[in-house]
Amino acid sequence: MSGAPQRRTLGSRYLYEPFDSAHARIETHERVFEERWVALNRILEQIESGLDRLERRLWLAVYGVAIALAGQILAFMLNTRPFP
């Protein structure tokens, strides 16, 4: 007889091989973490693009107000200057 235990070959392998539930649980958590990470990155990219659009709109409003003020100052200067 050899020193190694003999394995049965009939039946399901799950009856004879131990199932490592901790390893399966870790793999599942890793897959869930990866999916959440991908979703988080996608959401952050959407937020960033929204902030970029908002920044462009704000600068457009600032430039619009500056142009309107410059136009009002120019109109005031042209109307109050005496004619030669």
KOLBARO-767410 format. One record per residue: residue in one letter; chain; x negated, y negated, z negated of N, C-alpha, C, O in turn. Coordinates in nm, 2 decimals. Layout:
REM KOLBARO-767410
(r 'A'; 'A'; (X; Y; Z); (X; Y; Z); (X; Y; Z); (X; Y; Z)) ...
//
This chain:
REM KOLBARO-767410
(r 'M'; 'A'; (-0.08; 0.12; 0.00); (0.00; 0.00; 0.00); (-0.09; -0.12; 0.00); (-0.19; -0.13; -0.07)) (r 'S'; 'A'; (-0.05; -0.22; 0.08); (-0.12; -0.35; 0.08); (-0.07; -0.44; -0.03); (0.03; -0.42; -0.09)) (r 'G'; 'A'; (-0.15; -0.55; -0.06); (-0.12; -0.64; -0.17); (-0.01; -0.74; -0.14); (0.05; -0.79; -0.23)) (r 'A'; 'A'; (0.01; -0.76; -0.01); (0.11; -0.86; 0.03); (0.25; -0.80; 0.03); (0.27; -0.68; 0.06)) (r 'P'; 'A'; (0.35; -0.88; -0.02); (0.49; -0.83; -0.03); (0.54; -0.81; 0.11); (0.52; -0.89; 0.20)) (r 'Q'; 'A'; (0.63; -0.71; 0.12); (0.69; -0.68; 0.25); (0.81; -0.76; 0.27); (0.89; -0.78; 0.17)) (r 'R'; 'A'; (0.84; -0.81; 0.39); (0.96; -0.89; 0.42); (1.06; -0.80; 0.49); (1.03; -0.72; 0.56)) (r 'R'; 'A'; (1.18; -0.83; 0.46); (1.29; -0.76; 0.53); (1.31; -0.83; 0.66); (1.30; -0.96; 0.66)) (r 'T'; 'A'; (1.34; -0.76; 0.76); (1.35; -0.82; 0.89); (1.50; -0.83; 0.93); (1.53; -0.89; 1.04)) (r 'L'; 'A'; (1.59; -0.76; 0.86); (1.73; -0.76; 0.90); (1.80; -0.87; 0.82); (1.77; -0.91; 0.71)) (r 'G'; 'A'; (1.90; -0.93; 0.89); (1.98; -1.03; 0.82); (1.93; -1.17; 0.85); (1.84; -1.19; 0.93)) (r 'S'; 'A'; (1.99; -1.26; 0.78); (1.96; -1.40; 0.80); (1.83; -1.44; 0.73); (1.80; -1.39; 0.63)) (r 'R'; 'A'; (1.76; -1.53; 0.80); (1.63; -1.57; 0.74); (1.65; -1.66; 0.62); (1.57; -1.67; 0.53)) (r 'Y'; 'A'; (1.77; -1.72; 0.61); (1.80; -1.81; 0.49); (1.82; -1.72; 0.37); (1.82; -1.78; 0.26)) (r 'L'; 'A'; (1.84; -1.60; 0.38); (1.86; -1.51; 0.26); (1.72; -1.48; 0.20); (1.71; -1.46; 0.08)) (r 'Y'; 'A'; (1.61; -1.49; 0.28); (1.48; -1.45; 0.23); (1.38; -1.57; 0.22); (1.29; -1.56; 0.14)) (r 'E'; 'A'; (1.40; -1.68; 0.30); (1.31; -1.79; 0.30); (1.37; -1.90; 0.21); (1.49; -1.93; 0.23)) (r 'P'; 'A'; (1.30; -1.96; 0.13); (1.35; -2.07; 0.04); (1.38; -2.19; 0.13); (1.30; -2.22; 0.22)) (r 'F'; 'A'; (1.48; -2.26; 0.10); (1.52; -2.39; 0.17); (1.46; -2.50; 0.09); (1.50; -2.52; -0.03)) (r 'D'; 'A'; (1.38; -2.58; 0.14); (1.32; -2.70; 0.07); (1.41; -2.82; 0.08); (1.40; -2.90; 0.18)) (r 'S'; 'A'; (1.51; -2.83; -0.01); (1.60; -2.93; 0.00); (1.54; -3.07; -0.03); (1.59; -3.17; 0.03)) (r 'A'; 'A'; (1.44; -3.08; -0.11); (1.37; -3.21; -0.13); (1.31; -3.26; 0.00); (1.32; -3.38; 0.03)) (r 'H'; 'A'; (1.25; -3.17; 0.07); (1.19; -3.22; 0.20); (1.29; -3.26; 0.30); (1.28; -3.36; 0.36)) (r 'A'; 'A'; (1.40; -3.19; 0.31); (1.51; -3.22; 0.40); (1.57; -3.36; 0.35); (1.61; -3.44; 0.44)) (r 'R'; 'A'; (1.59; -3.38; 0.22); (1.64; -3.51; 0.17); (1.55; -3.62; 0.21); (1.60; -3.73; 0.24)) (r 'I'; 'A'; (1.42; -3.60; 0.19); (1.32; -3.71; 0.22); (1.33; -3.74; 0.37); (1.33; -3.86; 0.41)) (r 'E'; 'A'; (1.34; -3.64; 0.46); (1.35; -3.66; 0.60); (1.47; -3.74; 0.64); (1.47; -3.83; 0.72)) (r 'T'; 'A'; (1.58; -3.71; 0.57); (1.71; -3.78; 0.59); (1.70; -3.92; 0.55); (1.74; -4.01; 0.62)) (r 'H'; 'A'; (1.64; -3.95; 0.43); (1.62; -4.08; 0.39); (1.53; -4.16; 0.48); (1.55; -4.28; 0.50)) (r 'E'; 'A'; (1.43; -4.10; 0.53); (1.34; -4.17; 0.63); (1.41; -4.21; 0.75); (1.39; -4.32; 0.80)) (r 'R'; 'A'; (1.50; -4.12; 0.81); (1.57; -4.15; 0.93); (1.67; -4.26; 0.90); (1.69; -4.35; 0.98)) (r 'V'; 'A'; (1.74; -4.26; 0.78); (1.83; -4.36; 0.75); (1.76; -4.50; 0.73); (1.80; -4.60; 0.78)) (r 'F'; 'A'; (1.64; -4.49; 0.67); (1.56; -4.61; 0.65); (1.52; -4.67; 0.79); (1.52; -4.79; 0.81)) (r 'E'; 'A'; (1.48; -4.58; 0.88); (1.44; -4.63; 1.01); (1.55; -4.70; 1.08); (1.54; -4.80; 1.14)) (r 'E'; 'A'; (1.67; -4.64; 1.08); (1.79; -4.70; 1.14); (1.82; -4.83; 1.08); (1.86; -4.93; 1.15)) (r 'R'; 'A'; (1.82; -4.84; 0.95); (1.85; -4.97; 0.88); (1.74; -5.07; 0.92); (1.78; -5.19; 0.93)) (r 'W'; 'A'; (1.62; -5.03; 0.93); (1.51; -5.12; 0.96); (1.53; -5.18; 1.10); (1.52; -5.30; 1.13)) (r 'V'; 'A'; (1.57; -5.09; 1.20); (1.60; -5.14; 1.33); (1.72; -5.23; 1.33); (1.72; -5.33; 1.40)) (r 'A'; 'A'; (1.82; -5.20; 1.26); (1.94; -5.29; 1.25); (1.90; -5.42; 1.19); (1.95; -5.53; 1.23)) (r 'L'; 'A'; (1.82; -5.42; 1.09); (1.78; -5.54; 1.02); (1.70; -5.63; 1.12); (1.72; -5.75; 1.12)) (r 'N'; 'A'; (1.61; -5.57; 1.19); (1.53; -5.64; 1.29); (1.62; -5.71; 1.40); (1.60; -5.82; 1.44)) (r 'R'; 'A'; (1.72; -5.63; 1.44); (1.81; -5.68; 1.54); (1.89; -5.80; 1.49); (1.91; -5.90; 1.56)) (r 'I'; 'A'; (1.94; -5.79; 1.36); (2.01; -5.90; 1.30); (1.92; -6.02; 1.28); (1.96; -6.14; 1.31)) (r 'L'; 'A'; (1.80; -6.00; 1.24); (1.70; -6.11; 1.23); (1.67; -6.18; 1.36); (1.66; -6.30; 1.36)) (r 'E'; 'A'; (1.66; -6.11; 1.47); (1.64; -6.16; 1.60); (1.76; -6.25; 1.64); (1.75; -6.35; 1.70)) (r 'Q'; 'A'; (1.88; -6.20; 1.61); (2.00; -6.28; 1.64); (2.01; -6.41; 1.56); (2.04; -6.51; 1.61)) (r 'I'; 'A'; (1.97; -6.40; 1.43); (1.97; -6.52; 1.35); (1.87; -6.62; 1.40); (1.89; -6.74; 1.41)) (r 'E'; 'A'; (1.75; -6.57; 1.44); (1.65; -6.65; 1.49); (1.69; -6.72; 1.62); (1.66; -6.84; 1.64)) (r 'S'; 'A'; (1.75; -6.65; 1.71); (1.80; -6.71; 1.83); (1.91; -6.82; 1.81); (1.91; -6.92; 1.87)) (r 'G'; 'A'; (1.99; -6.79; 1.71); (2.09; -6.89; 1.67); (2.03; -7.01; 1.61); (2.08; -7.12; 1.64)) (r 'L'; 'A'; (1.93; -7.00; 1.53); (1.86; -7.11; 1.47); (1.79; -7.19; 1.58); (1.79; -7.32; 1.58)) (r 'D'; 'A'; (1.73; -7.13; 1.68); (1.67; -7.20; 1.79); (1.77; -7.28; 1.87); (1.75; -7.40; 1.90)) (r 'R'; 'A'; (1.89; -7.22; 1.90); (1.99; -7.30; 1.97); (2.04; -7.42; 1.88); (2.06; -7.52; 1.94)) (r 'L'; 'A'; (2.06; -7.39; 1.75); (2.10; -7.50; 1.66); (2.00; -7.61; 1.66); (2.03; -7.73; 1.66)) (r 'E'; 'A'; (1.87; -7.58; 1.66); (1.76; -7.68; 1.66); (1.76; -7.76; 1.79); (1.75; -7.88; 1.78)) (r 'R'; 'A'; (1.78; -7.69; 1.90); (1.79; -7.77; 2.03); (1.91; -7.86; 2.03); (1.90; -7.98; 2.07)) (r 'R'; 'A'; (2.02; -7.82; 1.97); (2.14; -7.91; 1.97); (2.12; -8.03; 1.88); (2.16; -8.14; 1.91)) (r 'L'; 'A'; (2.05; -8.00; 1.76); (2.02; -8.11; 1.67); (1.93; -8.21; 1.73); (1.95; -8.34; 1.72)) (r 'W'; 'A'; (1.83; -8.17; 1.80); (1.73; -8.26; 1.87); (1.81; -8.34; 1.98); (1.78; -8.46; 2.00)) (r 'L'; 'A'; (1.90; -8.27; 2.05); (1.97; -8.34; 2.15); (2.06; -8.45; 2.09); (2.07; -8.56; 2.15)) (r 'A'; 'A'; (2.12; -8.42; 1.97); (2.20; -8.52; 1.90); (2.11; -8.64; 1.86); (2.15; -8.76; 1.87)) (r 'V'; 'A'; (1.99; -8.61; 1.80); (1.90; -8.71; 1.76); (1.86; -8.80; 1.87); (1.86; -8.93; 1.86)) (r 'Y'; 'A'; (1.82; -8.74; 1.99); (1.78; -8.82; 2.10); (1.90; -8.90; 2.16); (1.89; -9.02; 2.20)) (r 'G'; 'A'; (2.02; -8.85; 2.15); (2.14; -8.92; 2.20); (2.17; -9.04; 2.11); (2.20; -9.15; 2.16)) (r 'V'; 'A'; (2.15; -9.03; 1.98); (2.17; -9.14; 1.89); (2.06; -9.24; 1.91); (2.09; -9.36; 1.91)) (r 'A'; 'A'; (1.94; -9.20; 1.93); (1.83; -9.29; 1.96); (1.85; -9.37; 2.09); (1.83; -9.49; 2.09)) (r 'I'; 'A'; (1.90; -9.31; 2.19); (1.93; -9.37; 2.32); (2.04; -9.47; 2.30); (2.04; -9.58; 2.36)) (r 'A'; 'A'; (2.15; -9.43; 2.23); (2.26; -9.52; 2.21); (2.22; -9.65; 2.13); (2.26; -9.76; 2.16)) (r 'L'; 'A'; (2.13; -9.63; 2.03); (2.08; -9.74; 1.95); (2.00; -9.83; 2.04); (2.01; -9.96; 2.03)) (r 'A'; 'A'; (1.91; -9.77; 2.12); (1.82; -9.85; 2.21); (1.91; -9.93; 2.31); (1.88; -10.04; 2.34)) (r 'G'; 'A'; (2.02; -9.87; 2.36); (2.11; -9.94; 2.45); (2.18; -10.05; 2.38); (2.19; -10.16; 2.44)) (r 'Q'; 'A'; (2.22; -10.03; 2.26); (2.29; -10.14; 2.18); (2.19; -10.26; 2.16); (2.23; -10.37; 2.17)) (r 'I'; 'A'; (2.07; -10.23; 2.12); (1.97; -10.33; 2.09); (1.94; -10.41; 2.22); (1.93; -10.53; 2.22)) (r 'L'; 'A'; (1.92; -10.33; 2.33); (1.90; -10.40; 2.46); (2.01; -10.48; 2.50); (1.99; -10.60; 2.55)) (r 'A'; 'A'; (2.13; -10.44; 2.49); (2.25; -10.52; 2.52); (2.26; -10.64; 2.44); (2.29; -10.75; 2.49)) (r 'F'; 'A'; (2.23; -10.63; 2.31); (2.23; -10.75; 2.22); (2.13; -10.85; 2.26); (2.15; -10.97; 2.26)) (r 'M'; 'A'; (2.00; -10.80; 2.30); (1.90; -10.89; 2.34); (1.93; -10.96; 2.47); (1.90; -11.08; 2.49)) (r 'L'; 'A'; (2.00; -10.89; 2.56); (2.03; -10.95; 2.69); (2.14; -11.05; 2.68); (2.14; -11.15; 2.75)) (r 'N'; 'A'; (2.24; -11.03; 2.58); (2.35; -11.12; 2.57); (2.31; -11.25; 2.49); (2.38; -11.35; 2.50)) (r 'T'; 'A'; (2.21; -11.25; 2.40); (2.18; -11.36; 2.32); (2.07; -11.45; 2.37); (2.04; -11.55; 2.32)) (r 'R'; 'A'; (2.01; -11.40; 2.48); (1.89; -11.48; 2.53); (1.95; -11.60; 2.61); (2.03; -11.58; 2.70)) (r 'P'; 'A'; (1.90; -11.72; 2.59); (1.95; -11.83; 2.67); (1.89; -11.83; 2.81); (1.78; -11.78; 2.84)) (r 'F'; 'A'; (1.98; -11.87; 2.90); (1.94; -11.87; 3.04); (1.86; -12.00; 3.07); (1.89; -12.10; 3.02)) (r 'P'; 'A'; (1.75; -11.99; 3.15); (1.67; -12.11; 3.19); (1.74; -12.20; 3.29); (1.68; -12.30; 3.32)) 
//
